[in-house]
Amino acid sequence: MAREVVDTAGAAEQVSNQMLHRDQLREAERDLASDLITPERFEQARKEIQRRLLEDADAAPIQQAVG
């Protein structure tokens, strides 16, 4: 019988990274609204933030099957 073990440190790090990426996106949105960056630069920033978020999600397995 296998049981699932939750890696709480890894899960906490993943949530922390998600919050960081969300904050970065909000900051870029504010910069765009304030005309501090161009729409093109905003799109670049948004894509980079999404890429890092996906990388973090792929790199941090939350659950591991243990026998």
Phi, psi and omega per residue, in radians:
M1 nan 2.169 3.131
A2 -1.636 2.564 3.069
R3 -2.217 2.710 -3.103
E4 -1.668 2.327 3.100
V5 -1.999 2.261 -3.141
V6 -1.631 2.203 3.076
D7 -1.457 1.607 -3.031
T8 -1.160 -0.614 3.106
A9 -1.138 -0.772 3.116
G10 -1.147 -0.689 3.128
A11 -1.146 -0.731 3.128
A12 -1.115 -0.702 3.119
E13 -1.136 -0.712 3.138
Q14 -1.122 -0.741 3.117
V15 -1.131 -0.728 3.106
S16 -1.061 -0.755 3.115
N17 -1.124 -0.692 3.119
Q18 -1.088 -0.727 3.123
M19 -1.130 -0.707 3.115
L20 -1.079 -0.811 3.138
H21 -1.114 -0.690 3.117
R22 -1.109 -0.729 3.103
D23 -1.113 -0.701 3.118
Q24 -1.117 -0.695 3.114
L25 -1.140 -0.757 3.109
R26 -1.074 -0.700 3.116
E27 -1.106 -0.753 3.102
A28 -1.105 -0.671 3.105
E29 -1.118 -0.718 3.098
R30 -1.124 -0.749 3.118
D31 -1.062 -0.718 3.106
L32 -1.122 -0.795 -3.130
A33 -1.111 -0.520 3.138
S34 -1.597 0.117 -3.114
D35 1.053 0.516 3.074
L36 -1.468 -0.405 3.069
I37 -2.333 2.736 3.120
T38 -1.399 2.806 3.054
P39 -1.004 -0.613 3.121
E40 -1.135 -0.758 3.124
R41 -1.152 -0.651 3.091
F42 -1.060 -0.795 3.133
E43 -1.084 -0.685 3.083
Q44 -1.073 -0.802 -3.133
A45 -1.113 -0.760 -3.130
R46 -1.070 -0.774 3.139
K47 -1.141 -0.692 3.115
E48 -1.131 -0.739 3.116
I49 -1.107 -0.761 3.108
Q50 -1.090 -0.737 3.141
R51 -1.061 -0.801 -3.137
R52 -1.147 -0.662 3.113
L53 -1.095 -0.771 3.112
L54 -1.156 -0.695 3.083
E55 -1.058 -0.788 3.136
D56 -1.089 -0.708 -3.136
A57 -1.143 -0.688 3.133
D58 -1.242 -0.561 -3.047
A59 -1.464 -0.239 -3.034
A60 -2.064 1.455 3.066
P61 -1.139 2.294 -3.073
I62 -1.556 -0.651 -3.083
Q63 -2.111 2.600 -3.135
Q64 -2.407 2.306 3.114
A65 -1.368 2.307 -3.132
V66 -2.160 2.325 -3.109
G67 -1.628 nan nan
